[in-house]
């Protein structure tokens, strides 16, 4: 039996009974409660892990994590997937920026010159529809679309539940957390704290069930048909052989010169050499090479030498440059170099933490949160990642989420003063003064040991500064009680 056949025998949908079964297990064993809105997140994670172990269904997977000697380690793998951030409107905003500045203007001109009135965009793995609907809104708001232009936006997923929710087009405020007001005010109607997408946008997107690793692809998805394909996290959820095949099928599906967008931290290195890697404004995408032209590796739109080999050494060189820029307080340059590092070496946790720290200090909290969660996905036992995530969540007033992350950091490193300090401040803001006092005192206790070391995050500075903040906190408490 082939890997694809094993995958296809797993039903992608999760029954209500199965959801409740895993909901209880995860709550009992990890302290994480998944409400009904997380059903599709759990389904996606279970499908990935059940497939990876070649098990026949979710119940067999449940028995595996419950009774198999390797169940504990496997449960960690499941939890890693569940911490990956959910989708939302206009996620990966840099992709939309280069779509608007480069890809779509070039595409519209190309089509006009050829007398072709079609634009074909495929969002593969669309989940509950935020990505394809974002594309539809972006097209309407940023381009004058001739009435005769035939725009096709296809959105596919393996979850019938997710597709049904996408077709309904009803979302929570959380799904709109990164959206520009011009989009939310114009294209949504609010009904009882739910955001209903207007019909003019819903009509632009066609949703279909489709399993990416099945063969053959329907003819409408193959044969130089698509201008743009977007597929995020394919290199995370599939095995390497399946990933290679899916990427090859995408290549076959694109027209010559067509564009493939994958996740911001993903790379096709050692997966496919069929595409050209193209950079626009420090953001990367993949282009199908016209005709029989062979790929040349890393291709910029401006004339610079082609990078023919991506390796760990080049990632470390970029990381060295990033640290130099950071020391000189050239934060924009540091972000560029760190972005290169995580594209070349996605598992580089130190680079991701630096990115998260810079983003947090620039109040780019959504991006900071994503980097923290990616680090936790790679290694859930790094206290600094939980600490920084807790700080970022706290800055967004998401106190009930922030406190557990700071507690995790302290559990992993009881002497992490910066975690105690931020936890104390959150308790204070929550009027939990006894808890706040305890944490401020913990900071003082830790700082008495050594006043000359850095605490590890730019948010907090050196130990003397943390000590001063703790003393101010205690003084503030005495005035509040």
ABEGO torsion letter per residue (X at the ends): XBAAAAAAABBABBBAAAAAAAAAAAAAAAGBBBBAAAAAAAAAAAAAAAAAAGBABAAAAAAAAAABAAAAAAAAAAAAAAABBBBBBGBGAAAAAAAAAAAAAAAAAAAAAAGBABBBBBBBGAEAGAAAAAAAAAAAAABBBBAABBBBBBBBBABAAAAAAAAAGBBBAAAAAABBAAAAAAABBBBGGBBBBBAAAAAABBBBBBBAABOBBBAAABGGABABBBBBGAAAABBAAAAAAAAAAAAAABBBGBBBBBBAABBABGABAABBBBBBGGBBBBBBBBEABBBAEBBBABBBBBBABBBAAAAAAAAAAAAAAAAAGBAAAAAAAAAAAAAABAABAAAAAAAAAAAAAAGBAAAAAAAAAAAAAABAABAAAAAAAAAAAAAAGBAAAAAAAAAAAAAABAABAAAAAAAAAAAAAAGBAAAAAAAAAAAAAAAAABAABBAGBABGEBAAAAAAAAAAAAAAAAAAX
